Each structure stands twice: as structure tokens, then as C-alpha cells.
Amino acid sequence: MLIRTDAFPVVGSQKELTDLKPRRWGDCVSCVELKQEPGGEAENPVDYVAWAKEHQRLYPTHTRFRFNTATNFQILPARVEPIPPIP
């Protein structure tokens, strides 16, 4: 089993955020089935419309789908100044 340690990389600027590779997936709104792009999206793009048509062929009432793009990131905690006591 592969455990990813970079699922939420630390970024400090918008440039660093836009340089990250987004995850892409499609899902059926009627159920929990989804289709996710494998590691190399450019080399192995997913035809989400073809996937949706095949899914709808198997489940005729499933006609609404969603295409998602997400980029996970985290920021380092800000330094918190102690609150002075109330006199």
C-alpha cells in the first residue's frame, strides 16, 4: 500500500499553489461511483463523457454527472501572539 506524504503540500504563495498539479475526477450525482484520472493525466486522459454514457447505459436513471478539479494544499500555522491578561 502506497502512503502519500505529499497529499497536502505546504505553500507560501499563490504562485506555489498554481504550480501544483490538480487532481481530476468525475462522479455520478445519483450514486457514489466515480472515475479518477490515473497518475499521468496528460499521458492517460479520461474521457469523462464516454464514462458517463457507459454508466448511464448500466443505470438508465443516472443522467447527471459532475467533473471535479481540486488542488490540496496547506499553509504553515501563523504565529499566535499571547493574549494579555485582563487587568
GIMOQUI-V576399 format. One record per backbone hydrogen bond with DSSP energy under -1.0 kcal/mol. NH is the residue of the N-H (numbers start at 0). CO is the residue of the C=O. Records with the same first field share a line. If there is no record, write none. Layout:
NH: CO ; CO
This chain:
10: 73
16: 12
17: 13
18: 14
19: 16
22: 69
24: 67
25: 34
26: 65
27: 32
28: 63
34: 25
36: 23
40: 38
43: 39
47: 45
50: 46
51: 47
52: 48
53: 49
54: 50
55: 51
56: 52
57: 53
58: 54
61: 58
62: 60
65: 26
67: 24
69: 22
73: 8
